[in-house]
Amino acid sequence: MSARSLLLVVAFGLGLTVAASVAAPPAGAESAPTDVNLLLNTIRANRRALVAVNLNLTAEEAAKFWPLYDRYQQEMNTLGDRLAAVVEDYSSSFRDLANDKALQLVKDYLAVEADRLQVRRTYVDEFAKILPGRTVARFFQIENKMDAVVRYDLAATIPVVDEASPPPAK
C-alpha cells in the first residue's frame, strides 16, 4: 500500500473515530441514542475517495466503473440506512428491552445483513464485466476493510444488553 493510500485509510479511520466519539456517551453518563447518521455521513463522504485511490483504474475502466459503483453505493446506502434504524431503535430501548423486541431487532439486523450479502453477490458479476478479476477482488477487499472499521466503531458505541436485568413486565 502506498503512503498516500495509507494516509487516506488513516484519515478515514480518524474521521470514523471522531464520529463515533461524538455519538458515544461519556463514561458513566446515561446512554444517549447513538448518532448513527453522523457516522454514516462521514463514511459516505470518504468511501469513494478511498476506493479511487486504492483501485488505480485506467480512464477506460473508470468511465465504466464509477456509474456502476454509484448504483452499488445507492443500494448499499439504503441498507446502511436500514441498519442505522435498527441501531437507533435498539439504542433508544436497550435499557428496558423486552424479549420479543430483542428478538425482533436481531431478526431485523440479520435481514439487513442478508440483503447486504445479496447486493454484493449481484454486483460481483456486474463489476467483473468491466474490470479484471483481481481488481474486482481488490475492490471488495477495500470495501470489507472499510466496513470492518465502521463495525468496530459501531461496536464501541452500542451498549450490550444487560443480561442480569430482568425484561420489563408485559
N, C-alpha and C positions, 0 to 999 in steps of 0.2 A: 504494500500500500504506500503510495507516495506521501510526502509530507503534507501536501495540500489536501489530499483525501483525509489523512489522519486529523488534520486541523479542523476540517468540516465535521467529521464524526464527533470530535471532542466538543465543538461548538454546539452541535445538535444535542449531545448529551447534557451539556451545561444548561441549555435552554429548557430541556425537559426537567432537569433537576430544579431549576428556578420555578418553573410552572408547578411542579409537584410541591415544592416547599410553600408556595403561595396557597396551594389548595389544602395542604395538611394543617391540622390544628396544632397549636403549640403543645409541648409535652405537659401533661397534667391538666390541660384545659378540656372543656366539654368538646366533644367531636362535632364539628360543623360539617354540613354536606360538602363533599369534595367538588371543587370547581373543575369538573371534567372538561367543560367547554374551553377553558383557558388552555388546558393541556392539549386538547385536540387541535386547537388553532395553531399552537406552537409547532406541533408535529407537521401539520399540513403545510405550513409556511416553509419548512425546511426540507421536507421529504424529497421534493422534486429536485432541489439543488444537489442533494446528496446522491441521488440516482444519476444525475447528469455528470457530476464529477467522476463518479466511480465506474461508469459504463464506457466512456470514451468511444461514442458512436461516430461512425462516419456521417457525412452530410446526408447521404442517401438513406442510411439506416435511421438517422434521427428524423428525417421527414416522414418516415412510415411509423416509427416508434412512438413519437410524442402524442399524436392523436389517439392511438390505441391506449397508451399509458393514461391519458386524461379520462377515457371511458372507464378503464380499470379503476382508477382512483375514485371516480364518482361512485362506482359500486362499492368500493371498499369504504369510502367515507359514509355512505348510507349505513353500512354495517357498524362502523365506528360510532355513529350517532345512536344506533340501537344499543350498543354496548354501553355507551355513556348513560343512556336512560336506565339501564339495568343497574349500573353502579350508583347513580343518583338515587334510585328507588331504594336500593339496599342501604346506602349511607344515611338516608333520612329515617330509616326504620330499624337499623340493626340493633338498637338497644332493647327494643320490645318486639323482636321478630318472632312471630308465631311460626309453628312448624310448617303449616301449609304455605305460608308466604315464603319461607326459606326454600322449600322445595320448588315453588313456582319460579323463584329467582334463579335457582340452579338450572332449571329447565330452560328458562329464557336465555341464560348465558350460553348453555350448550347449543341452543338453536342458532344463536349468532355465530358461534364457532363453526358449526356445521355449514352454515351458509358461507362463511369466510373461506372455508376449505373448498367448497363447490365453485366459488368465483375464481379462486386460484387455479383449480383444475381446468376450468373452462379457458382461462386466459393463457395457460401454458401453451396450448396448441395455437392460439392466436399469435402469441409472441414468436413462437417457433416458425411461423410462416414468413416472418420478416427479419428475424435475427438468427445467427448461428446458435446451435445448442449450448455451447459454452457461455455465450453472452446471456442467453435466457437463464441458465443456471446461476450465473453471477448476479443477474437482476434479482432473482428470488432469494439468493443468499443475502443480498443487501437489504431487501425487504424484511427478511427474517431477523437480521441483526437490528434493524430499526425497531421492529416490533418487540424484540426482547428488551430493548432499553425502555420502551413505553410500558411494557408489562412490569418490569422491575420498579419503575417509578410509581405505577398504579398500586402495586403490591405494598409499597411503603406507605401509601396514604389511606388504603382501605382497611378499616379495622376488621379483625377476625371475630366471628360470632362467639360470644362468651358462652361456652358450654355449661358452665356452673349456674348461670342464671336460668331460672325456670321460664318457659314461654308464658306469655300472658294468658290468663283465663279467657275462655270463649264466652 
